[in-house]
Amino acid sequence: MTELRSGAAGTVGFLHTADVHVATFEGLAREHLPNAATVHRVDPDALELARREGTAGSVRAVVAAHLVELRDAGCEVVLCTCSTLGEVAEELSGDGMPVIRIDRPMLRRAVGLGPRVGVLVALTSTVEPTTRVLAEEAADAGSDICVEVSVVENAWDAFLAGEADAYHSLVAHTARALAGRCDVVVLAQASMEPAAALLSGLTVPVLTSPRSAVEAVGAAMPTGTETPDLR
């Protein structure tokens, strides 16, 4: 398990592609990093650009600009909460400011839970970056894994329409169908996290990314930083 310095102070940046994530991650930050200040940036257009163009230079430029602004705002660590943009954001980490992708801590745990890894996504643009990280983590762990990906039909339309209950129900239904063929089920996108509560009866672990990612942020925070004066 990631070592968490819950007393870490300083400033944490969050790069989101949906407004709904701000409250989720602000709550997790208050729980795990109570002495840290937070800065949130939300850019839904960045996700749509990545869906059209993959990891093209235009996408990298947008993500790089957000990271510069977060650095200028005093952030010492940034968490990218978008699975599609996470790979680009992680690659742009540098100059003493770590950038953590939302899914890597979760996927690192997944490869240790068995060779058959089931992955649920609501967006096809998430498939390639997620499976690539799984391959990296499996190689680092010396594990042979078999990955089965299920795209949750109609889920993203429900998410965009603000139909959260329908979205999570669709995710849970697909997860149940996948679980019988896997040793672990991964809900690849942060927005899927509430669906885990609908899967408590499954006999295989169901992993979500938000909490483990914030724990990784806590481990990456610099030591010796004074608590900011927010008055």
PETAPE-V803440 format. One record per residue. N is the residue number from 1. RES is the residue in one small letter. D_FIRST is the distance of its C-alpha to the first C-alpha in Angstrom with 1 decimal. Layout:
BEGIN
N:RES:D_FIRST  N:RES:D_FIRST
END
This chain:
BEGIN
1:m:0.0  2:t:3.8  3:e:6.3  4:l:8.9  5:r:12.5  6:s:14.1  7:g:17.4  8:a:17.5  9:a:21.0  10:g:22.7  11:t:23.1  12:v:20.8  13:g:22.6  14:f:22.1  15:l:24.1  16:h:24.9  17:t:27.5  18:a:28.2  19:d:29.0  20:v:27.2  21:h:23.8  22:v:24.9  23:a:24.8  24:t:21.4  25:f:19.6  26:e:21.8  27:g:20.8  28:l:17.0  29:a:17.9  30:r:20.0  31:e:17.3  32:h:14.5  33:l:16.8  34:p:20.0  35:n:21.7  36:a:21.4  37:a:24.2  38:t:23.8  39:v:26.0  40:h:26.1  41:r:28.1  42:v:29.1  43:d:31.0  44:p:31.7  45:d:34.2  46:a:31.6  47:l:30.1  48:e:33.6  49:l:34.5  50:a:31.5  51:r:32.5  52:r:35.9  53:e:35.3  54:g:31.9  55:t:30.7  56:a:34.2  57:g:35.2  58:s:36.0  59:v:32.5  60:r:31.1  61:a:33.7  62:v:32.7  63:v:29.0  64:a:30.0  65:a:32.3  66:h:29.7  67:l:27.4  68:v:30.4  69:e:31.2  70:l:27.7  71:r:27.9  72:d:31.4  73:a:30.2  74:g:28.1  75:c:24.6  76:e:22.3  77:v:19.4  78:v:20.1  79:l:18.2  80:c:20.3  81:t:19.9  82:c:22.3  83:s:21.1  84:t:24.6  85:l:24.7  86:g:21.2  87:e:22.2  88:v:25.2  89:a:23.4  90:e:20.7  91:e:23.7  92:l:25.5  93:s:22.8  94:g:24.6  95:d:26.7  96:g:23.8  97:m:22.4  98:p:19.2  99:v:19.3  100:i:16.1  101:r:16.9  102:i:15.8  103:d:14.7  104:r:13.0  105:p:9.2  106:m:10.4  107:l:12.5  108:r:10.1  109:r:8.3  110:a:12.0  111:v:13.4  112:g:11.5  113:l:13.0  114:g:16.6  115:p:19.2  116:r:20.8  117:v:19.0  118:g:21.0  119:v:20.9  120:l:22.9  121:v:24.5  122:a:27.2  123:l:28.4  124:t:29.4  125:s:28.6  126:t:24.8  127:v:25.2  128:e:25.7  129:p:22.9  130:t:20.3  131:t:21.5  132:r:21.7  133:v:18.1  134:l:17.3  135:a:19.8  136:e:18.3  137:e:14.8  138:a:16.5  139:a:18.7  140:d:16.1  141:a:14.5  142:g:18.0  143:s:17.9  144:d:20.9  145:i:20.4  146:c:23.0  147:v:22.5  148:e:24.8  149:v:25.2  150:s:27.0  151:v:28.6  152:v:29.1  153:e:32.9  154:n:34.3  155:a:30.9  156:w:31.2  157:d:34.7  158:a:33.7  159:f:31.0  160:l:33.6  161:a:36.0  162:g:33.8  163:e:33.7  164:a:30.2  165:d:30.8  166:a:32.4  167:y:29.6  168:h:26.9  169:s:29.3  170:l:29.9  171:v:26.2  172:a:25.7  173:h:28.8  174:t:27.8  175:a:24.3  176:r:26.1  177:a:28.4  178:l:25.7  179:a:23.5  180:g:26.0  181:r:25.8  182:c:22.0  183:d:19.0  184:v:16.8  185:v:18.2  186:v:17.0  187:l:18.7  188:a:19.0  189:q:20.5  190:a:19.3  191:s:22.6  192:m:21.8  193:e:19.1  194:p:21.7  195:a:22.7  196:a:19.7  197:a:21.6  198:l:24.4  199:l:22.5  200:s:21.4  201:g:23.7  202:l:22.3  203:t:21.3  204:v:18.7  205:p:15.4  206:v:16.1  207:l:13.5  208:t:14.4  209:s:13.6  210:p:14.6  211:r:11.9  212:s:8.9  213:a:11.5  214:v:12.5  215:e:9.2  216:a:9.6  217:v:13.1  218:g:12.4  219:a:10.7  220:a:13.8  221:m:16.4  222:p:19.0  223:t:19.5  224:g:22.9  225:t:23.8  226:e:26.2  227:t:25.8  228:p:28.1  229:d:31.3  230:l:31.5  231:r:34.8
END
